[in-house]
C-alpha cells in the first residue's frame, strides 16, 4: 500500500509522491528556508484522535537521500527561531480567598485549613505585595500557572482579575491557565461558624470570559476541547498555555485533583508545537500540573501532582523543541531537567503564594538563548501578625500544619499506623516537605531527628517502611539543576 502524506495546517506540508519513500526531489521550494525537516507519523488519521509523533529528522544540507516513510505521514519544516530579549515574572497557586466569604470563623473554616494548610486569611495581603514587587521589576510578561482562587468561587475570580489588572496597568502582558481548584468546584463555599454554604463557582466558559484580558482574548488559537491556548506576546515568542485539568470529573462533592491530556488535547498541543517549529517561533509552556517528577517516586506517592503519562508527554514535547514548561500545583520551589535523544526539557515549578516561602520568580531571556532565573520570597506583608516577622510566621504556620497533616495521613490508608507511631514519624515528614518546598534542599542539613527516623524505618525492613524511608530521602535530595537561582541555555541543550 502506498504511503500517504497528510495535509495539516498551519504546518508547511504538502502531498508527496512515491511508494513508501521520500526523496529530496519531493520537497517543494516552500521549504527552502528550513534548517531541517521532520517526518511525523500517525497510526491512523481521523478527527481529533490523531496524534502525530516525530519519525525522523532530515538535515537541510542533505540533498541526495531516500528515506522510507510510514503509511500516514506529514512533513514539517523546522525553521530556526530567534530569541527576543525580554523580562518575565511568574508566581503560582495564589488561592485568592475573598474575606467576605468568611462570615464568622469557626469549626467549618478551621476544619478546611486543617486539611489544606494555606495562608488563606493573608492571601490578599501576600498577593498585593507580590504585585508591588513584580511591578517594580517591570517585566513585559507575567505567567500564572493556575489555582488562582481558593476553590473557584466566582467572587474570588472577579477579585483576582482586578489584582492582575494592576500588572497590566504597569505594562505587563499577563497569561493564566486554570488549576484544579479553579473550575466547577464543589468546595466553593462561604463559612459561618460551623456551617459551610455553597456559593457560585465558574464554568470553563466563564473562566475564559473572565480572563479574556489575561491570555484568552489575545490567543492566536484556542483548543475547542479545553482551556488551552497559544499567544504571541512579542514577535518570535509563543506562550503555549496547556490545560490538563478535568473539572467535568468533579463529582459527588469531590474535586478531581489529577491532570492529563486526552488524545484531542494532545493532538491540538502538538499541532501548535509543530506550527511553531515550522514558523521559527520559540515556545514557553505554561500548565498547572508537573510535567516531570520533582523527586524520585513522586508519581507513585502523590500521583495527582504529576501529569499522567508524563514520561511519554515530556519526551514528545522535547522532540518538538520545547525546552521549558512553567508549572505549579505542588507548592514547591523546584526545577528539574529531563534529557532525551531529541533534546532536554525543564519543568520550572514555582511554589505557592500562600505556602512558605511564598515565592515568585523573575526571569531574563537574552537573544543568545540564555534564560536567567532568580527567586524572591516575600518577607513582609501589610497584615497584623502580632509582631511576628512574616517569614517566621509563615514558616511556623506551615510546619505546624504539616505535622498535623502527616499524622493524619499516616493514620489513614494505606498506612493505618497507630497514633503514637504516626506522631513519632510526623516531624521527619514535616521537615522533609518543608525543605522541598523551599528548594535547594541540598544546602540544608538534615536534622539528627530526621536522620534517626530514616534509619529506624530502614531497620524495620518491610516494604512499607522502606518506601517511607525512600520517600523521605528523595524529598531531602535535590538533583541538579539549582531550584531558586540558575541560568538555562536554551540552545544546544
C-alpha positions, -999 to 999 in steps of 0.1 A, spaced: 0 0 0 14 34 -9 23 58 18 2 89 22 13 124 31 -15 142 51 -21 179 50 -20 196 84 -25 233 85 -10 256 96 22 235 91 43 238 59 32 205 44 24 191 10 12 160 -8 43 139 -17 46 113 -44 64 80 -41 56 45 -29 65 45 7 97 65 1 106 102 4 133 117 -18 148 151 -19 131 159 -52 97 155 -35 102 186 -13 89 218 -28 105 253 -28 82 262 1 108 245 24 139 263 12 140 284 44 141 254 67 172 243 87 159 207 88 128 187 80 109 164 103 88 135 91 59 128 115 37 98 115 4 87 130 -10 52 133 -43 64 119 -57 97 106 -91 109 116 -106 138 135 -93 149 169 -79 115 178 -49 119 155 -17 125 174 14 130 153 48 117 165 82 126 151 96 98 129 129 111 116 148 143 110 164 152 77 192 179 76 186 206 51 222 201 38 214 166 27 202 168 -9 207 132 -20 188 109 2 159 85 1 141 76 33 114 51 40 82 66 54 52 53 73 18 48 57 5 80 72 29 109 74 34 146 71 64 167 66 73 196 88 99 223 80 119 233 111 129 269 109 155 282 134 139 305 159 153 338 171 151 347 208 136 381 218 152 399 247 127 404 275 119 402 312 94 378 326 79 370 360 59 341 373 40 333 405 17 304 412 -11 290 433 -23 323 447 -55 306 461 -71 340 465 -97 340 492 -123 368 495 -127 377 531 -164 383 526 -168 345 523 -157 342 560 -188 354 577 -177 340 611 -146 320 618 -153 286 634 -152 249 630 -161 249 593 -133 272 582 -108 258 607 -116 223 595 -109 232 559 -75 247 569 -66 216 590 -69 195 558 -53 220 534 -27 243 551 -26 276 533 -23 312 544 -58 320 532 -65 348 555 -33 365 544 -38 356 507 -48 391 496 -20 409 515 6 384 501 -7 389 466 -7 427 469 30 425 480 39 403 451 22 426 426 41 455 441 74 438 438 68 424 404 57 458 391 90 473 404 109 447 383 89 459 352 86 426 333 70 425 299 53 391 305 38 376 337 29 338 338 5 324 363 2 286 362 -31 280 379 -50 278 412 -58 314 410 -85 311 437 -92 291 469 -118 269 452 -131 285 420 -155 309 437 -169 335 413 -163 363 437 -127 353 441 -121 351 404 -136 385 400 -113 399 426 -83 381 411 -89 397 377 -88 431 394 -55 422 410 -40 411 377 -52 443 361 -27 461 382 1 442 365 -13 451 331 -17 487 341 21 487 348 28 475 313 30 437 316 11 411 295 -4 385 318 -11 349 309 -30 325 331 -41 288 329 -66 272 353 -56 249 381 -76 220 396 -92 244 422 -105 269 397 -135 254 379 -168 239 389 -155 233 424 -179 218 449 -158 233 477 -168 268 467 -185 278 499 -189 306 525 -182 299 561 -203 309 591 -191 293 623 -199 256 619 -218 260 586 -204 259 550 -228 272 524 -223 267 486 -215 299 466 -213 303 428 -183 287 411 -173 293 375 -176 271 344 -148 268 318 -166 292 295 -170 317 323 -133 313 331 -123 322 296 -145 352 296 -133 365 330 -97 361 319 -101 375 284 -76 402 292 -51 376 305 -44 354 276 -78 342 262 -87 374 244 -53 376 227 -50 340 217 -38 331 182 -56 298 186 -79 281 212 -83 244 218 -121 236 214 -117 207 238 -102 226 268 -89 259 281 -56 256 263 -45 284 240 -15 299 223 -5 336 222 24 356 208 30 385 232 62 396 214 73 387 179 90 353 178 78 341 212 47 319 217 32 312 251 15 278 250 -9 275 279 -19 239 283 -50 229 303 -46 194 319 -75 199 344 -107 179 342 -134 197 362 -160 175 345 -148 149 369 -157 170 400 -185 146 411 -201 135 444 -188 167 461 -152 158 455 -130 179 431 -106 160 408 -70 168 415 -51 150 389 -42 161 354 -38 145 319 -41 152 282 -66 131 264 -60 125 227 -79 156 214 -60 179 237 -26 163 230 -33 165 193 -41 202 195 -10 209 216 14 190 194 0 207 163 8 241 179 43 230 187 48 217 151 34 250 137 58 270 159 87 249 147 77 255 110 74 293 116 106 298 136 88 306 169 102 299 203 77 283 227 74 287 265 50 262 280 26 270 308 5 245 327 -6 237 363 5 201 368 41 190 369 53 175 336 82 158 353 87 141 387 104 165 411 118 138 433 121 100 429 88 83 434 66 114 434 42 100 408 37 68 429 33 86 463 14 118 451 1 108 417 -23 137 413 5 162 412 24 149 382 8 146 347 -4 112 337 19 96 311 44 123 319 73 102 306 57 99 272 44 135 270 76 151 282 97 133 257 71 142 230 74 179 239 112 177 238 110 162 203 93 194 191 120 216 206 101 227 237 127 234 264 108 250 293 74 245 310 63 267 339 42 247 364 28 249 400 4 227 419 27 211 444 36 243 462 73 236 459 101 258 446 118 232 424 134 229 390 141 195 373 156 186 339 150 156 317 173 147 289 162 128 258 178 119 225 158 147 209 167 173 235 162 185 271 131 197 289 130 218 321 100 218 345 102 251 364 78 246 393 71 277 413 60 275 450 26 287 462 20 323 471 2 311 502 27 285 513 61 293 529 84 307 515 57 324 494 80 330 464 79 345 429 104 343 401 120 369 379 135 359 346 156 375 318 157 360 283 186 371 262 189 369 224 216 343 227 191 319 243 201 322 279 173 323 305 184 337 339 161 329 368 161 345 402 137 336 431 123 361 456 104 350 488 80 376 503 95 390 535 68 415 546 31 420 541 5 446 552 -12 424 577 -13 422 615 8 392 626 11 402 662 46 415 658 60 383 643 81 387 611 63 373 581 89 347 572 89 334 607 51 334 609 47 316 575 73 290 583 58 282 617 23 281 603 34 256 576 54 234 600 25 231 624 1 223 596 25 197 581 28 179 615 -10 176 617 -13 166 581 14 140 583 -1 125 615 -35 122 598 -21 108 566 0 81 585 -31 70 604 -51 67 572 -50 40 545 -27 26 532 -5 31 563 -31 27 591 -5 34 618 -14 38 654 -14 73 668 19 70 688 38 57 657 23 84 635 33 111 659 68 97 660 72 98 622 54 131 615 82 155 624 106 140 599 79 141 572 72 177 580 108 187 579 113 169 545 83 185 529 92 220 542 128 216 529 114 205 495 90 234 494 119 259 498 140 243 471 178 237 470 173 210 496 210 200 494 220 233 510 204 225 543 215 199 569 190 171 578 183 172 615 196 143 637 159 135 645 150 131 608 181 110 601 172 88 631 137 83 617 150 73 583 174 48 599 146 34 620 124 29 590 152 12 571 159 -11 601 123 -24 600 129 -38 565 93 -43 555 82 -28 521 60 -1 536 87 12 559 113 11 532 90 30 509 85 57 535 123 59 542 130 62 505 104 90 501 119 110 529 154 106 514 140 117 480 124 148 495 157 157 511 177 151 479 178 178 453 191 167 419 206 193 396 199 220 385 195 245 412 160 254 422 160 291 430 187 309 411 200 294 379 207 301 342 195 278 315 210 277 280 181 272 256 203 265 226 221 232 223 205 216 254 
